[in-house]
Amino acid sequence: MSLVSSSFDLPDMGDYAYDWALVDVETSGLTARRDRVLSVAVITIGPDGEQTGEFSTLLDPGCDPGPVEVHGLTVERLRGAPTFDQVAGRIGAMLQDRVLVAHNAQFDYDFLAHEFARARMWLPVSQRLCTLALNRQVDPPTDDMKLGTLAAHYGVPQQRAHEALDDTRVLAGILRASLREAVRLDLPLPLVACPPRAESQFTPQPPKTPCAYRNPGRLTPGGPLQQGMKVAITGETAHARAELVGRAVAIGLNMMTSVSRHTSVLVTNEPASSSAKARRALAEGVPVIDEHAFLRLLADVRPGTAHEATAVAVTPVAEREAEALAGPVELAPSTTSAVPVPRRPVPSVGTLDKPLAGRRVLVLGGVHADAAAARTRIVELGGSAAVNLSASVTDVVLLAGGEGDRRMSRITALELPVHDLHWLTAPTATAPAAATLRTQEPHVMPRGGVIDLPMPHGRPAPDWYVTAGWSPQTDYEIDVVAFLLDEDEQVTFDEDFIFYGAPESPAGTVRLLTGGPAEQTIALNLASLPPATRKVIVAAAIDGTATFGRVGAIQIGAAPGSSGAPLARATLDAATTERTMLLAEIYRRGPVWRLRAVGQGYDHGLDALARGYGVDIAE
C-alpha cells in the first residue's frame, strides 16, 4: 500500500497550489525533432492533490517503433491505434490552463510540442515542472533520481515500468511527496515558462557536416586557399549563394555564417559594405576578396591538416573495481593531473584530517569574500558546500547578517545544527542522521580539480549531464552556454555555440536543458562528438549589469544520464565583479575524457566571451 496519500494533507499549500497535468510519453527514440510518440498518458490533479481526470492511449506513429525491448510497443500492438492528430484535441484540453508535470519534463514537453506542430496545433502549455529538477533541489538520500528509485524512497508502488499510464500514476505519487518536501524545506518551485514557439523551430534541420580539417589561418595576399580555412560570404553574389557554399564545402573549406578574428577570408563584391560581416572583417583585419577571385582560388585549394581522431578508452572492469576498493581520492585545488572517480562510500565521521567528511554545509550571510572563504574551508575539511537548503544539508554556518536570511526560520524548525565561523577552525560534528546519508556520496572537487570520466561496463561513453545551480534570483537571469572547441580552442562552425537561442547542436550531441529558474544543464554524448571536438566549455553569463559577486556560489554536478546521481560536485564562488564565468571543461586527453572544475570569471559579457572562441553572437 502506498505511503503517499491522494491529497497533499497540508493545511495551506499557498505558493505551491496549482492545477497540474501529469504527462508521460513512450517514444520511438530520443530525438524529438525526428522520433515519434508511441503512447501518451495524462492525469490531472487539483491544487488539493486530488485526481480530477485521466486519459491514456497507444498511438500509430507511422514509423518503426524503435527500441521494443525498452517500451514493449511492437508494430502489432500499435496497429489500429489512433494517430496523434486524432487525439491532440483531447490532450490539449487536459493540458490547458494547467502546469505540465513530467519526470525530465523537457523531454516530454519537446516531444508533445513537435507532435502538436505536426498536427498544425499549438501546445497549450505556459508552464512546466520537472520532478527530476524538483528532487535535485530537495536532494533526498537516494543513489540516483530515476523514477523507480524515487518511487521506492517515497513509498509509491510501481507495477509496470515504461508503461505510460502506470508511470504517470507513479509520477502523481512522487509529485505529492516531493511537494510536501518542498513545503517542509520552503523551497521555491522550479517552474519553467513555456512561451509559444514558432512552428519553424520544429522543422528538422539537416546536420551540417563538420569540416574535417584544422583551420590553417588567414589567406595570404596572392596565396592559395587551403582546406580547413574559415570562409564567410556577405552581400549579393552573381552565383547562387548555395552553389558557392556547396562547392567550397565539397572541396574542404569551412563555410561560416559570421566573421571573427579566426576567419580566414571574407568573400564580398561590396568591400565598402556596411554589413555586420564587413564591419567585423575590417575591425579584425580579415582579408577580403571578391567572388571572381574566390572562384579562381577554388580551382586550386591546397591540402589541409586533418583533425586528430581520438578513440575513447574504456577502463577495464577489473581496474574499475580495484579503483573502487581503493577508496576516495583527494585532489589538490590546482592539480593538473586527473584521478579516476569511483563514487565515495559514506565515510566515518570525525577523522582527523577530514572532520567534515560526509557533511553538507550551508553558509548564510557575510560579504561575498567571507562566504567564499568559508565554503573553501569546508571543502578543505572534507565537506561539501551547499548553495541552497535541501534535505541533505547537515550543518549551517552563520556569518554576519546571516540571522536575517529568510531560510533561518525553516532551519530552526528543522533543528539543523547552526555554527559560527570559529567552528570551521576546529569543527566537531556528530554523525549525520541516517535519513541524510546515501550509499555513495559525490566526489567533492575543488576549483581547478580534474577527474577522468569513467566509461561503465566497457561501452562507449553515455550521455553526461553537467548541471549548474544557484540561489534563486529575482532581479536578473543567468544563462548557461556551451562551446564545442577544436585543437585551436575555436568552434569549428557557428552551430558549435549552444545557448538559449540555439539550445541543440545540429546533430543533437550537445543540448541545453532548463530545469528551472535556478538550474540549467548541458547534456552531451561524448561517444557521438566529432573528432574535431577536443573540448566542451560550459560557461554562465548574467543578463544585464549584475555580477557574480551578487549571485554568490554556483554549484556544478556531473552525472551519467539525466537521472543519475552526481559522480562529482564542485562549488564555485571565486568571481566577484565578473559577468561571465567558465564553470567546467570536458576535454580529451589522450584516449580518455576529463572534467575540470574551472570557476574562472571575466568582467566582459557573453558577446566578448563568444568572440574569443570564434563566434560573433551579434549575427
C-alpha positions as CSV (number, residue, x, y, z in Angstrom):
1,M,0.0,0.0,0.0
2,S,1.3,3.4,-0.9
3,L,2.6,5.6,1.9
4,V,1.7,8.6,-0.2
5,S,-1.9,9.8,0.1
6,S,-4.0,11.0,-2.8
7,S,-4.1,14.5,-1.3
8,F,-1.4,16.9,0.0
9,D,-2.5,16.6,3.6
10,L,-1.3,20.1,4.2
11,P,-3.4,23.0,5.7
12,D,-2.2,25.6,3.2
13,M,-0.3,25.0,0.0
14,G,0.0,28.7,-0.7
15,D,2.6,29.3,-3.4
16,Y,2.6,25.5,-4.2
17,A,-1.1,25.3,-5.2
18,Y,-1.6,24.7,-8.9
19,D,-3.8,22.7,-11.3
20,W,-1.4,20.0,-12.5
21,A,-1.4,17.9,-15.7
22,L,1.0,14.9,-15.2
23,V,2.3,13.5,-18.5
24,D,4.3,10.5,-19.6
25,V,5.2,9.6,-23.2
26,E,6.8,6.5,-24.7
27,T,8.7,7.3,-27.9
28,S,10.4,5.6,-30.8
29,G,13.7,7.3,-30.0
30,L,15.3,10.1,-28.0
31,T,15.3,13.0,-30.6
32,A,12.0,14.9,-30.5
33,R,12.5,16.6,-33.9
34,R,13.0,13.2,-35.6
35,D,11.3,10.5,-33.5
36,R,7.6,10.0,-32.6
37,V,5.3,9.4,-29.6
38,L,4.0,5.8,-29.4
39,S,1.8,6.2,-26.3
40,V,0.8,9.0,-24.0
41,A,-0.9,9.3,-20.6
42,V,-2.2,12.4,-18.9
43,I,-3.5,12.6,-15.3
44,T,-4.9,15.9,-14.0
45,I,-4.6,16.8,-10.3
46,G,-6.2,19.8,-8.5
47,P,-4.5,22.2,-6.1
48,D,-5.5,19.9,-3.2
49,G,-3.7,16.9,-4.7
50,E,-6.9,15.0,-5.7
51,Q,-7.1,13.5,-9.1
52,T,-9.6,15.1,-11.5
53,G,-9.0,13.3,-14.8
54,E,-7.2,10.5,-16.6
55,F,-6.5,9.6,-20.2
56,S,-4.1,7.3,-22.0
57,T,-3.8,5.8,-25.4
58,L,-1.4,4.0,-27.7
59,L,-0.6,5.8,-30.9
60,D,0.2,4.8,-34.5
61,P,3.4,6.7,-35.3
62,G,3.6,5.8,-38.9
63,C,7.2,4.6,-38.4
64,D,9.4,2.0,-36.9
65,P,8.6,1.9,-33.1
66,G,12.3,1.8,-32.2
67,P,13.6,0.0,-29.0
68,V,10.8,-2.5,-28.4
69,E,13.0,-4.1,-25.7
70,V,12.6,-0.9,-23.7
71,H,8.9,0.0,-24.1
72,G,7.4,-3.3,-25.4
73,L,5.4,-1.5,-28.1
74,T,5.6,-3.6,-31.2
75,V,4.1,-2.8,-34.6
76,E,1.4,-5.4,-33.9
77,R,0.4,-3.7,-30.6
78,L,0.3,-0.2,-32.3
79,R,-1.7,-1.3,-35.3
80,G,-5.1,0.2,-35.3
81,A,-4.3,2.8,-32.7
82,P,-5.2,6.5,-33.4
83,T,-2.7,8.9,-34.8
84,F,-1.6,11.8,-32.6
85,D,-3.6,14.4,-34.6
86,Q,-6.8,12.4,-33.8
87,V,-6.3,12.7,-30.0
88,A,-4.5,16.1,-29.9
89,G,-7.7,18.0,-29.2
90,R,-8.5,15.9,-26.1
91,I,-4.9,16.0,-24.8
92,G,-4.8,19.8,-25.4
93,A,-8.0,20.3,-23.4
94,M,-6.4,18.4,-20.4
95,L,-3.2,20.5,-20.6
96,Q,-5.0,23.8,-21.0
97,D,-4.5,26.2,-18.0
98,R,-2.5,23.6,-16.1
99,V,1.2,23.2,-15.2
100,L,2.6,20.3,-17.2
101,V,4.5,17.9,-14.9
102,A,6.9,15.1,-16.0
103,H,10.0,13.4,-14.9
104,N,12.6,15.0,-17.1
105,A,9.9,17.4,-18.3
106,Q,11.8,19.0,-21.2
107,F,11.9,15.6,-22.9
108,D,8.1,15.1,-22.7
109,Y,7.4,18.8,-23.4
110,D,9.6,18.8,-26.6
111,F,8.0,15.6,-27.9
112,L,4.5,16.9,-27.4
113,A,5.4,20.3,-28.9
114,H,6.7,18.5,-32.1
115,E,3.6,16.3,-32.2
116,F,1.3,19.3,-31.8
117,A,3.2,21.2,-34.5
118,R,2.9,18.2,-36.9
119,A,-0.9,18.4,-36.2
120,R,-0.8,22.1,-37.0
121,M,-1.8,23.0,-33.5
122,W,-0.2,24.9,-30.6
123,L,0.8,23.0,-27.4
124,P,-1.4,24.8,-24.8
125,V,1.3,24.8,-22.0
126,S,2.6,28.0,-20.4
127,Q,4.5,26.5,-17.5
128,R,6.1,23.2,-16.8
129,L,7.5,21.5,-13.7
130,C,10.2,18.8,-13.8
131,T,10.0,16.3,-10.9
132,L,13.7,15.5,-11.6
133,A,14.7,19.1,-11.1
134,L,12.4,19.5,-8.1
135,N,14.1,16.4,-6.4
136,R,17.6,17.8,-7.3
137,Q,16.5,20.7,-5.1
138,V,15.0,18.5,-2.4
139,D,18.1,16.3,-2.6
140,P,16.7,13.1,-1.0
141,P,19.2,10.5,0.2
142,T,18.8,8.3,-2.9
143,D,21.6,6.9,-5.1
144,D,20.0,8.3,-8.3
145,M,16.9,10.2,-9.4
146,K,15.3,7.6,-11.5
147,L,11.5,7.3,-11.3
148,G,11.6,3.8,-9.8
149,T,14.2,4.9,-7.2
150,L,12.2,7.9,-6.1
151,A,9.1,5.8,-6.0
152,A,10.7,3.4,-3.6
153,H,12.0,6.2,-1.5
154,Y,8.6,7.9,-1.2
155,G,6.7,4.6,-0.8
156,V,4.9,4.8,-4.2
157,P,4.0,1.4,-5.7
158,Q,5.3,0.8,-9.3
159,Q,3.9,-2.1,-11.2
160,R,4.8,-1.7,-14.9
161,A,7.8,0.5,-15.6
162,H,7.9,2.1,-19.1
163,E,4.1,1.8,-19.4
164,A,2.8,5.3,-19.8
165,L,-0.3,5.2,-17.6
166,D,1.4,3.4,-14.7
167,D,4.4,5.7,-14.9
168,T,2.1,8.7,-14.8
169,R,0.3,7.2,-11.7
170,V,3.7,6.7,-10.1
171,L,4.6,10.3,-11.0
172,A,1.5,11.5,-9.3
173,G,2.6,9.9,-6.0
174,I,6.1,11.3,-6.4
175,L,4.8,14.8,-7.1
176,R,2.7,14.8,-4.0
177,A,5.6,13.6,-1.8
178,S,8.0,16.0,-3.5
179,L,5.7,19.0,-3.0
180,R,5.4,18.1,0.7
181,E,9.2,18.1,1.0
182,A,9.4,21.4,-0.9
183,V,6.9,22.9,1.6
184,R,8.8,21.5,4.6
185,L,12.1,23.0,3.3
186,D,10.4,26.2,2.0
187,L,11.9,25.6,-1.5
188,P,10.7,27.7,-4.4
189,L,9.2,25.5,-7.2
190,P,11.5,25.3,-10.3
191,L,8.7,26.3,-12.7
192,V,9.8,26.9,-16.3
193,A,7.9,29.3,-18.5
194,C,7.0,27.8,-21.9
195,P,6.2,30.6,-24.3
196,P,4.7,29.6,-27.7
197,R,7.3,28.5,-30.2
198,A,7.1,29.1,-33.9
199,E,6.3,26.0,-35.9
200,S,9.5,26.5,-38.0
201,Q,11.5,25.7,-34.8
202,F,10.2,22.2,-35.1
203,T,11.2,21.7,-38.7
204,P,14.1,19.2,-38.7
205,Q,17.3,20.8,-39.9
206,P,19.9,18.6,-41.7
207,P,23.0,18.5,-39.6
208,K,26.0,20.4,-41.0
209,T,28.9,18.1,-41.7
210,P,31.9,19.3,-39.6
211,C,34.9,20.3,-41.6
212,A,37.5,17.5,-41.5
213,Y,40.5,19.9,-41.5
214,R,42.1,22.3,-39.0
215,N,42.0,26.0,-39.7
216,P,45.4,26.9,-41.2
217,G,44.9,30.6,-40.6
218,R,44.3,33.5,-42.8
219,L,44.6,33.8,-46.6
220,T,47.9,35.5,-47.5
221,P,47.9,38.1,-50.3
222,G,48.5,36.2,-53.6
223,G,48.4,32.9,-51.7
224,P,46.1,29.8,-52.2
225,L,43.2,28.7,-50.3
226,Q,43.8,25.7,-48.0
227,Q,41.4,23.0,-46.8
228,G,40.1,24.0,-43.3
229,M,40.1,27.7,-43.9
230,K,37.1,29.5,-42.4
231,V,35.3,31.4,-45.1
232,A,32.3,33.8,-44.9
233,I,30.3,35.4,-47.6
234,T,28.3,38.6,-47.4
235,G,26.2,40.7,-49.9
236,E,24.8,39.9,-53.3
237,T,26.6,37.3,-55.4
238,A,26.4,36.6,-59.2
239,H,26.3,32.8,-58.5
240,A,23.7,31.4,-56.1
241,R,24.9,31.5,-52.5
242,A,24.0,27.8,-52.1
243,E,26.2,26.9,-55.1
244,L,29.2,28.8,-53.8
245,V,28.8,27.2,-50.3
246,G,28.3,23.8,-51.8
247,R,31.4,24.0,-54.0
248,A,33.5,25.3,-51.1
249,V,32.4,22.6,-48.6
250,A,32.9,19.8,-51.1
251,I,36.5,20.9,-51.6
252,G,37.2,21.0,-47.8
253,L,36.7,24.7,-46.8
254,N,34.8,25.6,-43.6
255,M,31.9,27.9,-44.5
256,M,30.9,30.2,-41.6
257,T,27.8,32.4,-41.2
258,S,29.7,35.0,-39.1
259,V,33.1,36.7,-39.0
260,S,35.5,36.6,-36.2
261,R,39.2,37.1,-35.7
262,H,39.8,33.5,-36.8
263,T,38.0,33.9,-40.1
264,S,40.5,33.2,-43.0
265,V,38.8,35.3,-45.6
266,L,35.6,37.2,-46.3
267,V,34.1,37.0,-49.8
268,T,32.1,40.1,-50.9
269,N,31.5,42.0,-54.1
270,E,30.9,45.1,-52.0
271,P,34.1,45.7,-49.9
272,A,32.7,49.0,-48.6
273,S,29.5,47.4,-47.5
274,S,28.1,48.3,-44.1
275,S,27.0,44.7,-43.3
276,A,27.9,43.3,-39.9
277,K,30.3,40.8,-41.5
278,A,32.1,43.5,-43.5
279,R,32.4,45.7,-40.4
280,R,33.8,42.8,-38.3
281,A,36.2,41.9,-41.1
282,L,37.5,45.5,-41.2
283,A,37.8,45.6,-37.4
284,E,39.7,42.3,-37.2
285,G,41.9,42.7,-40.2
286,V,40.4,39.8,-42.0
287,P,41.4,39.6,-45.7
288,V,38.6,40.4,-48.2
289,I,38.3,39.1,-51.8
290,D,35.6,39.3,-54.4
291,E,33.5,36.5,-55.9
292,H,35.6,36.2,-59.0
293,A,38.8,35.8,-57.1
294,F,37.2,33.3,-54.8
295,L,36.1,31.2,-57.8
296,R,39.6,31.3,-59.2
297,L,41.1,30.2,-55.9
298,L,38.6,27.3,-55.7
299,A,40.3,25.7,-58.7
300,D,43.5,25.1,-56.7
301,V,42.7,24.5,-53.0
302,R,45.8,23.1,-51.2
303,P,45.6,20.0,-48.9
304,G,44.9,20.7,-45.2
305,T,45.8,19.0,-41.9
306,A,43.0,16.7,-40.7
307,H,41.7,16.9,-37.2
308,E,43.2,14.3,-34.9
309,A,41.0,11.3,-34.4
310,T,40.9,10.0,-30.8
311,A,39.4,6.8,-29.7
312,V,37.7,6.8,-26.4
313,A,39.3,4.4,-23.9
314,V,37.3,2.2,-21.6
315,T,38.6,1.4,-18.2
316,P,38.7,-2.4,-17.8
317,V,36.2,-3.8,-15.3
318,A,38.9,-5.3,-13.1
319,E,40.7,-1.9,-13.0
320,R,37.5,-0.1,-12.1
321,E,36.8,-2.5,-9.3
322,A,40.3,-2.0,-7.9
323,E,39.8,1.7,-8.0
324,A,36.5,1.4,-6.1
325,L,38.2,-0.7,-3.4
326,A,41.0,1.9,-3.1
327,G,38.5,4.4,-1.5
328,P,38.2,8.1,-2.0
329,V,40.9,10.0,-3.8
330,E,41.8,13.6,-2.7
331,L,42.6,16.4,-5.2
332,A,44.8,19.4,-4.6
333,P,43.0,22.7,-5.5
334,S,45.1,23.4,-8.6
335,T,46.3,19.9,-9.7
336,T,46.8,19.3,-13.3
337,S,46.7,15.6,-13.1
338,A,43.4,13.7,-13.2
339,V,42.2,10.9,-11.0
340,P,39.7,8.2,-11.5
341,V,36.4,9.0,-9.7
342,P,34.8,6.0,-8.0
343,R,31.8,7.1,-6.1
344,R,32.8,7.9,-2.5
345,P,31.4,5.5,0.1
346,V,29.9,7.2,3.1
347,P,32.9,7.9,5.3
348,S,33.1,7.6,9.0
349,V,32.7,10.9,10.8
350,G,35.4,12.6,12.9
351,T,38.6,11.6,11.0
352,L,41.5,13.8,12.0
353,D,42.4,15.1,8.5
354,K,38.8,15.4,7.1
355,P,36.5,16.1,10.1
356,L,33.6,17.3,7.8
357,A,33.7,14.2,5.5
358,G,30.1,13.2,4.7
359,R,28.8,16.7,5.8
360,R,26.9,19.1,3.6
361,V,27.2,22.6,5.0
362,L,25.2,25.7,4.0
363,V,26.8,29.1,4.6
364,L,24.5,32.1,5.3
365,G,25.4,35.8,5.5
366,G,28.7,37.6,5.3
367,V,30.1,39.6,2.5
368,H,31.0,37.6,-0.7
369,A,34.7,37.2,0.1
370,D,34.0,35.9,3.6
371,A,31.3,33.5,2.4
372,A,33.6,32.2,-0.4
373,A,36.4,31.7,2.1
374,A,34.1,29.7,4.4
375,R,33.0,27.4,1.6
376,T,36.6,26.9,0.5
377,R,37.4,25.9,4.1
378,I,34.5,23.4,4.2
379,V,35.9,21.6,1.1
380,E,39.4,21.6,2.7
381,L,37.9,19.9,5.7
382,G,36.4,17.2,3.5
383,G,32.8,18.5,3.4
384,S,30.6,19.7,0.6
385,A,29.4,23.3,0.4
386,A,25.7,23.7,-0.3
387,V,24.2,26.7,-2.1
388,N,20.6,26.1,-1.1
389,L,18.7,24.5,1.7
390,S,17.9,20.8,1.0
391,A,17.2,17.5,2.7
392,S,20.9,16.7,2.5
393,V,22.2,19.8,4.4
394,T,23.6,18.6,7.8
395,D,25.0,21.9,9.2
396,V,24.7,25.7,8.8
397,V,27.5,28.2,9.3
398,L,26.2,31.7,10.2
399,L,28.2,34.7,9.2
400,A,27.5,38.4,9.9
401,G,23.9,39.2,8.9
402,G,23.0,35.5,8.3
403,E,20.4,35.5,11.0
404,G,18.2,37.7,8.8
405,D,18.2,35.2,6.0
406,R,14.7,34.0,5.1
407,R,15.7,30.4,5.4
408,M,16.6,30.7,9.1
409,S,13.1,30.1,10.4
410,R,12.9,26.9,8.4
411,I,16.4,25.9,9.6
412,T,15.3,26.4,13.2
413,A,12.2,24.4,12.6
414,L,14.3,21.5,11.1
415,E,16.6,21.7,14.1
416,L,19.7,21.7,12.0
417,P,23.0,22.5,13.9
418,V,23.9,26.1,13.4
419,H,27.6,27.2,14.0
420,D,29.6,30.4,13.8
421,L,32.7,31.0,11.8
422,H,35.0,29.7,14.6
423,W,33.5,26.2,14.1
424,L,35.5,25.9,10.8
425,T,38.8,26.3,12.7
426,A,38.3,23.1,14.7
427,P,35.0,21.6,13.8
428,T,33.3,18.9,15.8
429,A,30.5,17.0,14.2
430,T,28.2,14.3,15.3
431,A,27.2,11.6,12.8
432,P,24.7,12.7,10.2
433,A,21.2,11.5,10.6
434,A,20.6,8.2,8.8
435,A,17.9,10.0,6.7
436,T,20.5,12.2,5.1
437,L,23.0,9.5,4.1
438,R,23.5,7.9,0.6
439,T,25.2,4.7,-0.1
440,Q,27.7,6.6,-2.2
441,E,28.5,10.3,-2.0
442,P,29.6,12.5,-4.9
443,H,33.3,13.2,-5.2
444,V,33.9,16.8,-4.0
445,M,36.0,18.8,-6.4
446,P,37.9,21.9,-5.5
447,R,38.3,24.7,-8.0
448,G,40.8,23.5,-10.6
449,G,40.3,19.8,-9.7
450,V,40.3,17.3,-12.6
451,I,38.8,13.8,-12.8
452,D,38.7,11.1,-15.5
453,L,35.1,10.4,-16.6
454,P,34.5,6.6,-16.2
455,M,33.2,4.5,-19.1
456,P,30.9,1.9,-17.4
457,H,30.6,-1.7,-18.5
458,G,33.0,-1.4,-21.4
459,R,30.6,0.6,-23.5
460,P,31.2,3.9,-25.2
461,A,30.6,7.0,-23.1
462,P,27.0,7.6,-22.2
463,D,25.3,11.0,-22.1
464,W,26.9,13.2,-19.4
465,Y,24.9,15.9,-17.8
466,V,26.7,18.9,-16.3
467,T,24.2,20.7,-14.2
468,A,24.7,24.2,-12.8
469,G,22.6,25.5,-9.9
470,W,22.5,28.7,-7.8
471,S,20.3,30.5,-5.3
472,P,17.1,31.8,-7.0
473,Q,17.5,35.3,-8.2
474,T,14.7,37.8,-8.9
475,D,16.4,40.9,-10.5
476,Y,18.3,39.2,-13.3
477,E,18.7,36.0,-15.2
478,I,21.7,33.6,-15.6
479,D,22.3,31.8,-18.9
480,V,24.3,28.6,-19.1
481,V,26.0,28.1,-22.5
482,A,28.5,25.7,-24.1
483,F,31.2,26.0,-26.8
484,L,32.4,22.9,-28.7
485,L,36.1,23.6,-29.5
486,D,38.8,22.2,-31.7
487,E,42.5,21.8,-31.2
488,D,42.9,25.6,-31.6
489,E,40.4,26.4,-28.9
490,Q,37.9,27.6,-31.5
491,V,34.5,26.5,-32.6
492,T,34.5,24.6,-35.9
493,F,31.4,26.3,-37.1
494,D,28.8,28.7,-35.6
495,E,26.4,25.9,-34.5
496,D,29.1,24.7,-32.1
497,F,27.8,27.5,-29.8
498,I,25.0,26.2,-27.6
499,F,22.8,28.8,-25.9
500,Y,19.2,29.8,-25.2
501,G,18.6,30.8,-28.8
502,A,20.1,27.6,-30.2
503,P,19.8,25.0,-27.5
504,E,20.9,22.0,-29.5
505,S,23.8,21.2,-31.8
506,P,22.8,20.2,-35.3
507,A,23.5,16.5,-34.7
508,G,21.8,16.7,-31.2
509,T,25.0,15.6,-29.4
510,V,25.1,18.6,-27.1
511,R,21.9,20.2,-25.7
512,L,20.9,22.9,-23.2
513,L,18.2,21.8,-20.8
514,T,16.3,24.1,-18.5
515,G,15.3,22.6,-15.1
516,G,14.1,25.8,-13.5
517,P,15.0,29.5,-12.9
518,A,18.0,28.4,-10.8
519,E,19.2,25.3,-12.7
520,Q,20.4,24.6,-16.3
521,T,22.1,21.6,-17.7
522,I,24.4,20.9,-20.6
523,A,23.8,17.3,-21.8
524,L,26.4,15.8,-24.1
525,N,27.0,12.5,-25.7
526,L,30.8,12.0,-25.7
527,A,30.7,9.0,-27.9
528,S,29.0,10.9,-30.7
529,L,31.1,14.1,-30.7
530,P,33.0,14.5,-34.0
531,P,36.8,14.1,-33.9
532,A,37.3,17.8,-34.4
533,T,35.8,18.5,-31.0
534,R,38.6,18.3,-28.4
535,K,36.9,20.3,-25.6
536,V,33.5,21.4,-24.4
537,I,33.4,24.6,-22.3
538,V,30.4,25.1,-20.0
539,A,30.0,28.7,-19.0
540,A,27.5,31.0,-17.4
541,A,26.6,34.7,-18.1
542,I,24.5,37.2,-16.3
543,D,22.0,39.2,-18.3
544,G,22.5,42.9,-17.7
545,T,24.9,44.7,-15.4
546,A,24.7,42.4,-12.3
547,T,27.9,40.4,-11.3
548,F,28.6,37.0,-9.9
549,G,29.5,38.6,-6.6
550,R,25.8,39.3,-6.2
551,V,24.8,35.8,-7.3
552,G,27.1,34.0,-4.8
553,A,28.2,30.5,-5.3
554,I,27.3,28.3,-8.3
555,Q,27.3,24.6,-7.8
556,I,28.1,22.2,-10.7
557,G,27.5,18.5,-10.7
558,A,28.4,15.9,-13.3
559,A,26.2,12.8,-13.7
560,P,26.0,10.0,-16.2
561,G,22.5,10.2,-17.7
562,S,19.6,12.6,-16.9
563,S,18.5,10.6,-13.7
564,G,22.0,9.7,-12.4
565,A,23.3,11.0,-9.1
566,P,26.3,13.3,-9.4
567,L,29.6,11.4,-9.5
568,A,31.4,14.7,-8.9
569,R,30.3,18.1,-7.5
570,A,32.0,21.5,-7.1
571,T,31.0,24.8,-5.6
572,L,32.5,27.8,-7.4
573,D,32.4,31.3,-5.9
574,A,35.7,33.0,-6.7
575,A,34.1,35.5,-9.1
576,T,33.2,39.0,-7.7
577,T,32.9,41.7,-10.3
578,E,32.7,39.3,-13.2
579,R,29.7,39.0,-15.6
580,T,30.7,35.7,-17.3
581,M,32.3,32.6,-15.7
582,L,33.8,29.4,-17.1
583,L,32.2,26.7,-14.9
584,A,33.7,23.5,-16.3
585,E,35.5,22.0,-19.3
586,I,35.2,18.5,-20.6
587,Y,38.2,17.6,-22.7
588,R,40.1,14.8,-24.4
589,R,43.5,13.9,-23.0
590,G,45.0,11.0,-25.0
591,P,42.4,8.2,-25.1
592,V,40.1,9.5,-22.3
593,W,37.7,12.3,-21.4
594,R,38.3,14.5,-18.4
595,L,36.3,17.0,-16.4
596,R,37.8,20.1,-14.8
597,A,36.0,22.4,-12.4
598,V,37.2,25.9,-13.6
599,G,35.5,28.8,-11.8
600,Q,37.3,31.5,-13.8
601,G,35.4,34.8,-14.2
602,Y,35.6,37.7,-16.7
603,D,34.3,41.2,-16.4
604,H,33.1,41.3,-20.0
605,G,29.8,40.0,-21.3
606,L,28.8,36.9,-23.2
607,D,29.4,38.5,-26.6
608,A,33.1,39.1,-25.8
609,L,33.4,35.6,-24.4
610,A,31.9,34.1,-27.6
611,R,34.1,36.2,-29.8
612,G,37.2,34.7,-28.1
613,Y,36.1,31.3,-29.2
614,G,35.4,32.4,-32.8
615,V,31.6,33.2,-32.6
616,D,30.1,36.6,-33.2
617,I,26.7,36.3,-31.5
618,A,25.6,39.7,-32.9
619,E,25.0,37.7,-36.1
